[in-house]
Amino acid sequence: MTSRPLHAVLLPPQAAGPRLLEALAAAIDGSGPAILPLDPTLPRARIDELIAAFAPTTLETAQDSQRLSRASHGGLAGPGVPEEVAVVLATSGSTGIPKGAELTGAALVASARASLARLGAAPGERWLCSLPTHHISGLGVLVRSLLAGSVPVLRDRVDAGVVARDATDTTRCSYVSLVPTQLRRLLDAGVPLAGFRAILLGGAAIPGGILAEAAAAGARVVTTYGMTETCGGCVYDGIPLDGVRVASGADGRIRISGPVLFSGYRMAPEQTRAALQDGWFVTSDLGELTEAGRLVVRGRADDVIISGGEKIVAGDVEQVLRGCPQVRDAVVVGAPDPDWGERVTAMIVAADDAAPPSLDDLRAYVRARLPRYAAPQAILVVGELPMLTSGKPDRQLIRELAAGRVS
């Protein structure tokens, strides 16, 4: 089997975008090496762990934009990747070393093409990229831009004033991908989001009321579901993109097939075999399909809480809490309990900081909608949920806070 080199790109945000766009185009059309985008804001020790785990054959840094031989960096160079692989991305994770998902050029193009078709995007329309390009959410914006024949506008972070300009000036962007926290901040700042033809919203569960508020502001929000292994969002507003199939297995886990799937995890054949079964990717998420074929995501399979012998899907409780008028956002985890095994603990952001809901309020609200044992046994009220750079809640940190291991 032929292979191609894997080129790690470790550049500061202001330089990573243009350079990464160039390297990405070459990786997809086969004229350059496959690329491994890395997060330059990580501690040096963490970066070294990722380099050791994924073993790129070359490394590009801000100090030297030339392709550096890995032999000069401890001899850690690993094998190349299969010829069809264009990108290796670290899957998101708050602890441990994430897996390296190998994405083929064909899968990336299929994902971008299906996305543009579903949105009705015209050639040349521009995208605003305000998500990290070392995650599939940001990288996907770059791929869509390449297919659309447009130059994306790259921002290190969401700034309300800058986004307002990007949405309304004469060279405005037509599309943007956001995570719920970003959309929440833009709505609070009164940014004219109706200037975008569409806003893709994903990466984390969506707090109650935010979609209605965005619609009232004239914004067209398209909710997305997907992950690194599916080249990003592959289900829009609950309906799979063209060519994508979704099913719910006997274990309740969501399964996905189609041309957008990754080809495997780098140097991890056992993990690949466990994840890819008979042409389907077995996700870690629980979900079900409605009679109309719409996917409803319940939460992660590993976020099931066992309290007093009862199984509680954390995502079910989160969804109910996000519908409470007193709650702006919520994450539910299990915390160790000597009597119950685990206690259902909710970290919430109050809708009104001056009048946060009490534990009794939330227990009554949940009990009216779910079995009594699903009601939170403890709450933590915070100003903002702790987040990963991917825009997802940092569940590991939230669990530690719930267990009292972090002060």
C-alpha positions as CSV (number, residue, x, y, z in Angstrom):
1,M,0.0,0.0,0.0
2,T,1.4,3.4,-1.0
3,S,1.6,6.1,1.7
4,R,2.2,9.8,1.9
5,P,4.0,11.9,4.6
6,L,2.1,13.5,7.5
7,H,2.9,17.1,8.0
8,A,2.2,18.6,11.5
9,V,1.2,22.3,11.4
10,L,1.9,24.1,14.7
11,L,1.4,27.8,14.0
12,P,0.0,30.8,16.0
13,P,-3.6,31.7,15.1
14,Q,-2.8,34.7,13.1
15,A,-0.6,32.7,10.8
16,A,-2.3,29.3,10.9
17,G,-5.3,30.3,8.8
18,P,-3.7,31.3,5.5
19,R,-1.0,28.7,5.7
20,L,-3.4,26.0,6.7
21,L,-5.7,26.8,3.8
22,E,-2.9,26.4,1.4
23,A,-1.7,23.2,3.0
24,L,-5.3,21.8,3.1
25,A,-5.9,22.5,-0.6
26,A,-2.7,20.6,-1.4
27,A,-3.5,17.7,0.9
28,I,-7.0,17.3,-0.6
29,D,-5.9,17.4,-4.3
30,G,-2.9,15.2,-3.6
31,S,-0.2,17.7,-4.5
32,G,1.1,17.9,-0.9
33,P,1.5,15.9,2.2
34,A,-1.4,15.0,4.6
35,I,-1.6,17.5,7.4
36,L,-2.0,17.3,11.2
37,P,-3.2,20.7,12.5
38,L,-2.2,21.2,16.2
39,D,-3.4,23.7,18.8
40,P,-0.6,26.2,19.5
41,T,-2.2,27.4,22.7
42,L,-1.7,24.0,24.4
43,P,1.1,23.7,27.0
44,R,4.4,22.5,25.5
45,A,4.2,19.3,27.4
46,R,0.8,18.5,25.9
47,I,1.9,19.3,22.4
48,D,4.9,17.0,22.8
49,E,2.5,14.2,23.9
50,L,0.4,14.7,20.8
51,I,3.4,14.7,18.5
52,A,4.6,11.5,20.2
53,A,1.2,9.9,19.9
54,F,0.5,10.8,16.2
55,A,4.2,10.7,15.1
56,P,4.1,13.1,12.1
57,T,6.9,12.7,9.6
58,T,7.5,16.5,9.5
59,L,6.8,19.5,11.7
60,E,6.2,23.1,10.8
61,T,6.4,25.8,13.5
62,A,6.4,29.6,13.7
63,Q,10.2,29.6,14.1
64,D,10.8,27.7,11.0
65,S,8.2,27.4,8.2
66,Q,10.3,24.8,6.4
67,R,9.4,21.2,6.8
68,L,11.5,20.0,9.6
69,S,12.8,16.4,9.7
70,R,11.3,14.5,12.6
71,A,14.7,12.7,12.8
72,S,16.0,15.9,14.3
73,H,13.3,15.9,17.0
74,G,14.1,12.7,18.8
75,G,13.6,10.3,16.0
76,L,9.9,10.0,16.7
77,A,8.8,10.0,13.1
78,G,6.1,7.5,12.4
79,P,4.9,5.8,9.2
80,G,3.1,7.8,6.6
81,V,-0.6,7.7,6.2
82,P,-2.5,5.9,3.4
83,E,-2.4,7.7,0.1
84,E,-6.1,8.7,0.2
85,V,-5.8,10.3,3.7
86,A,-5.6,14.1,3.6
87,V,-6.0,15.2,7.2
88,V,-5.5,13.7,10.6
89,L,-7.4,15.5,13.4
90,A,-7.2,14.9,17.1
91,T,-10.6,14.0,18.4
92,S,-11.8,16.3,21.2
93,G,-11.3,15.1,24.7
94,S,-10.7,16.7,28.1
95,T,-8.4,14.1,29.5
96,G,-5.9,11.6,28.1
97,I,-4.5,11.5,24.6
98,P,-7.3,11.8,22.0
99,K,-7.4,9.6,18.9
100,G,-6.2,10.7,15.6
101,A,-9.0,10.4,13.1
102,E,-7.8,10.0,9.5
103,L,-10.0,11.9,7.0
104,T,-9.7,11.2,3.3
105,G,-9.9,14.0,0.8
106,A,-12.9,12.4,-0.7
107,A,-14.7,12.4,2.6
108,L,-13.9,16.0,3.3
109,V,-15.1,17.0,-0.2
110,A,-18.3,14.9,0.1
111,S,-19.1,16.6,3.5
112,A,-18.5,20.1,2.2
113,R,-20.4,19.5,-1.1
114,A,-23.4,18.1,0.8
115,S,-23.4,21.0,3.2
116,L,-23.3,23.6,0.5
117,A,-26.1,21.9,-1.4
118,R,-28.3,21.6,1.7
119,L,-27.8,25.3,2.4
120,G,-28.4,26.3,-1.2
121,A,-25.0,28.2,-1.2
122,A,-23.9,29.9,-4.4
123,P,-20.3,29.8,-5.8
124,G,-18.2,32.6,-4.3
125,E,-20.2,33.2,-1.2
126,R,-17.9,33.7,1.8
127,W,-17.7,32.0,5.2
128,L,-16.7,33.5,8.5
129,C,-14.5,31.1,10.5
130,S,-14.5,31.9,14.2
131,L,-13.9,28.3,15.4
132,P,-10.4,26.7,15.9
133,T,-9.0,25.3,12.7
134,H,-7.4,22.4,14.5
135,H,-11.0,21.1,15.2
136,I,-13.2,19.8,12.4
137,S,-15.7,22.7,13.1
138,G,-13.2,25.2,11.9
139,L,-11.4,23.1,9.4
140,G,-14.8,22.3,7.8
141,V,-15.3,26.0,7.1
142,L,-12.0,26.0,5.2
143,V,-13.0,23.0,3.1
144,R,-16.4,24.6,2.2
145,S,-14.6,27.8,1.2
146,L,-12.3,25.8,-1.1
147,L,-15.2,24.2,-2.8
148,A,-17.1,27.5,-3.0
149,G,-14.1,29.2,-4.6
150,S,-14.1,31.9,-1.9
151,V,-11.6,33.2,0.6
152,P,-12.8,32.7,4.2
153,V,-12.7,35.4,6.8
154,L,-10.7,34.1,9.7
155,R,-11.1,35.4,13.3
156,D,-9.3,34.2,16.4
157,R,-12.5,34.6,18.5
158,V,-16.0,36.0,18.3
159,D,-16.1,39.7,18.8
160,A,-19.5,41.2,18.6
161,G,-18.4,44.4,16.8
162,V,-16.3,42.5,14.3
163,V,-19.0,39.9,13.6
164,A,-21.5,42.7,13.1
165,R,-19.2,44.2,10.4
166,D,-18.6,40.8,8.8
167,A,-22.4,40.3,8.5
168,T,-23.3,43.7,7.1
169,D,-20.4,45.4,5.2
170,T,-20.1,45.3,1.4
171,T,-17.8,42.2,1.5
172,R,-19.9,40.5,4.1
173,C,-19.9,36.8,4.9
174,S,-22.9,34.8,3.9
175,Y,-22.4,31.9,6.3
176,V,-20.8,31.3,9.7
177,S,-20.5,28.2,12.0
178,L,-20.9,28.8,15.7
179,V,-21.2,26.9,19.0
180,P,-24.1,27.8,21.3
181,T,-22.0,29.9,23.6
182,Q,-20.9,32.1,20.7
183,L,-24.5,32.5,19.5
184,R,-25.7,33.4,23.0
185,R,-23.1,36.2,23.3
186,L,-23.9,37.6,19.9
187,L,-27.6,37.7,20.6
188,D,-26.9,39.4,24.0
189,A,-24.8,42.0,22.2
190,G,-27.6,42.6,19.6
191,V,-25.5,41.7,16.6
192,P,-27.6,41.8,13.4
193,L,-27.4,38.1,12.6
194,A,-30.1,38.4,9.9
195,G,-27.2,39.5,7.7
196,F,-26.0,35.9,7.4
197,R,-27.8,33.7,4.9
198,A,-27.4,30.9,7.4
199,I,-25.8,30.1,10.8
200,L,-24.6,26.6,11.4
201,L,-25.0,25.8,15.1
202,G,-23.5,22.7,16.7
203,G,-20.7,21.3,18.7
204,A,-22.7,21.1,21.9
205,A,-26.3,20.8,23.2
206,I,-28.4,23.9,22.4
207,P,-29.9,25.7,25.5
208,G,-33.6,26.2,25.6
209,G,-35.0,29.3,24.0
210,I,-32.0,30.3,22.0
211,L,-33.4,29.1,18.7
212,A,-36.6,31.0,19.2
213,E,-34.7,34.1,20.2
214,A,-32.4,33.8,17.1
215,A,-35.5,33.4,14.9
216,A,-37.1,36.5,16.4
217,A,-33.9,38.4,15.5
218,G,-34.3,37.3,11.9
219,A,-31.5,34.7,11.9
220,R,-31.7,31.5,10.0
221,V,-30.1,28.9,12.3
222,V,-29.4,25.4,11.0
223,T,-28.7,23.0,13.9
224,T,-26.0,20.4,13.1
225,Y,-25.0,17.0,14.5
226,G,-21.7,15.3,13.7
227,M,-18.2,14.8,14.9
228,T,-14.6,14.5,13.7
229,E,-15.2,11.0,12.5
230,T,-18.0,12.2,10.1
231,C,-16.0,15.3,8.8
232,G,-18.2,17.4,11.1
233,G,-21.9,18.0,10.9
234,C,-23.7,15.4,8.8
235,V,-27.2,15.8,10.1
236,Y,-28.8,19.2,9.6
237,D,-32.0,20.1,11.6
238,G,-32.3,16.4,12.4
239,I,-32.2,15.3,8.7
240,P,-29.1,13.5,7.4
241,L,-27.3,15.2,4.5
242,D,-27.5,13.6,1.1
243,G,-25.7,10.3,1.0
244,V,-25.6,10.0,4.8
245,R,-27.6,7.3,6.6
246,V,-28.4,7.3,10.3
247,A,-29.7,4.5,12.5
248,S,-30.1,3.7,16.2
249,G,-28.8,0.3,17.3
250,A,-30.3,-2.1,19.8
251,D,-28.0,-0.5,22.4
252,G,-29.5,3.0,21.6
253,R,-26.2,4.2,20.1
254,I,-26.4,6.3,17.0
255,R,-24.8,4.7,13.9
256,I,-23.8,6.7,10.8
257,S,-22.7,5.5,7.3
258,G,-22.0,7.3,4.1
259,P,-19.2,9.0,2.1
260,V,-18.3,11.4,5.0
261,L,-16.9,8.7,7.3
262,F,-13.3,8.7,8.5
263,S,-11.1,5.8,7.4
264,G,-9.7,4.9,10.8
265,Y,-7.6,6.1,13.7
266,R,-3.9,6.7,13.2
267,M,-1.9,3.7,14.3
268,A,-4.8,2.3,16.4
269,P,-6.3,-0.7,14.5
270,E,-8.2,-2.1,17.5
271,Q,-9.9,1.2,18.1
272,T,-10.7,1.5,14.4
273,R,-12.3,-2.0,14.3
274,A,-14.4,-1.1,17.4
275,A,-15.7,2.1,15.8
276,L,-16.2,1.0,12.2
277,Q,-18.5,-2.0,11.9
278,D,-19.8,-3.2,8.6
279,G,-19.6,0.2,7.0
280,W,-21.2,2.0,10.0
281,F,-19.5,4.3,12.5
282,V,-20.7,3.4,16.0
283,T,-20.9,6.7,17.9
284,S,-20.8,7.3,21.6
285,D,-24.1,9.1,21.5
286,L,-27.6,7.8,22.3
287,G,-30.4,8.8,20.0
288,E,-33.5,7.7,18.2
289,L,-35.3,8.4,14.9
290,T,-38.8,9.8,14.7
291,E,-41.4,8.3,12.3
292,A,-40.5,11.2,10.0
293,G,-36.9,10.1,10.0
294,R,-35.6,13.0,12.1
295,L,-32.7,12.2,14.5
296,V,-33.2,13.1,18.2
297,V,-30.0,13.0,20.1
298,R,-30.4,12.1,23.8
299,G,-26.8,12.4,25.1
300,R,-23.6,10.4,25.4
301,A,-23.7,6.7,26.3
302,D,-20.9,7.3,28.8
303,D,-22.9,10.0,30.5
304,V,-25.5,7.6,31.8
305,I,-25.7,8.0,35.6
306,I,-26.6,5.1,37.8
307,S,-28.2,6.4,41.0
308,G,-29.9,4.0,43.5
309,G,-29.9,1.3,40.8
310,E,-31.7,3.5,38.3
311,K,-30.2,4.5,34.9
312,I,-30.5,8.1,34.1
313,V,-29.4,9.6,30.7
314,A,-27.8,12.9,31.6
315,G,-28.8,14.4,28.3
316,D,-32.5,13.8,29.0
317,V,-32.2,15.8,32.3
318,E,-30.2,18.5,30.6
319,Q,-32.8,18.9,27.9
320,V,-35.5,19.3,30.5
321,L,-33.5,21.8,32.5
322,R,-32.7,23.9,29.4
323,G,-36.5,24.3,28.9
324,C,-36.9,25.8,32.4
325,P,-37.5,29.6,32.3
326,Q,-35.1,30.1,35.2
327,V,-32.2,28.3,33.4
328,R,-30.1,29.6,30.6
329,D,-27.9,26.6,30.2
330,A,-27.2,23.3,32.1
331,V,-24.9,20.3,32.2
332,V,-25.7,17.2,34.2
333,V,-23.1,14.8,35.6
334,G,-22.9,12.0,38.1
335,A,-21.0,12.7,41.3
336,P,-19.8,9.9,43.7
337,D,-22.3,9.3,46.5
338,P,-21.7,6.7,49.4
339,D,-25.4,5.8,49.5
340,W,-26.7,6.1,46.0
341,G,-23.5,5.3,44.0
342,E,-23.9,8.5,42.1
343,R,-25.9,11.6,42.7
344,V,-27.5,13.5,39.8
345,T,-25.7,16.9,39.8
346,A,-26.6,19.8,37.6
347,M,-24.3,22.8,36.9
348,I,-26.5,25.6,35.7
349,V,-26.3,29.1,34.4
350,A,-29.3,31.1,35.7
351,A,-31.5,33.1,33.3
352,D,-31.4,35.9,36.0
353,D,-28.2,36.1,37.9
354,A,-30.0,38.0,40.7
355,A,-32.6,35.3,41.1
356,P,-31.1,31.8,40.5
357,P,-33.4,28.8,40.9
358,S,-33.2,26.7,44.1
359,L,-32.6,23.0,44.1
360,D,-36.3,22.5,45.1
361,D,-37.4,24.5,42.1
362,L,-35.4,22.4,39.7
363,R,-36.3,19.1,41.3
364,A,-40.0,20.0,41.0
365,Y,-39.6,21.1,37.4
366,V,-37.8,17.9,36.4
367,R,-40.1,15.6,38.4
368,A,-43.1,17.0,36.4
369,R,-41.5,15.8,33.2
370,L,-39.2,12.8,34.0
371,P,-39.2,10.0,36.5
372,R,-38.7,11.1,40.1
373,Y,-35.3,9.5,40.3
374,A,-34.0,11.7,37.5
375,A,-34.4,14.9,39.5
376,P,-31.1,16.6,40.4
377,Q,-29.9,15.9,43.9
378,A,-27.4,18.8,43.9
379,I,-26.9,21.9,41.8
380,L,-23.9,24.2,41.1
381,V,-24.8,27.7,39.9
382,V,-22.1,29.4,37.8
383,G,-21.8,32.4,35.6
384,E,-20.6,30.4,32.6
385,L,-20.1,26.7,32.0
386,P,-16.5,25.7,31.7
387,M,-15.8,24.9,28.0
388,L,-13.2,23.2,25.9
389,T,-11.7,25.0,22.9
390,S,-14.0,22.9,20.7
391,G,-17.0,24.7,22.2
392,K,-18.2,21.7,24.2
393,P,-18.7,21.7,27.9
394,D,-15.6,20.4,29.8
395,R,-17.4,17.5,31.4
396,Q,-14.3,16.2,33.2
397,L,-13.8,19.5,35.0
398,I,-17.5,19.7,35.8
399,R,-17.4,16.2,37.3
400,E,-14.4,17.2,39.4
401,L,-16.2,20.3,40.6
402,A,-19.3,18.3,41.3
403,A,-17.2,15.8,43.3
404,G,-15.6,18.6,45.3
405,R,-12.2,17.8,44.0
406,V,-11.7,21.3,42.6
407,S,-12.1,24.5,44.6
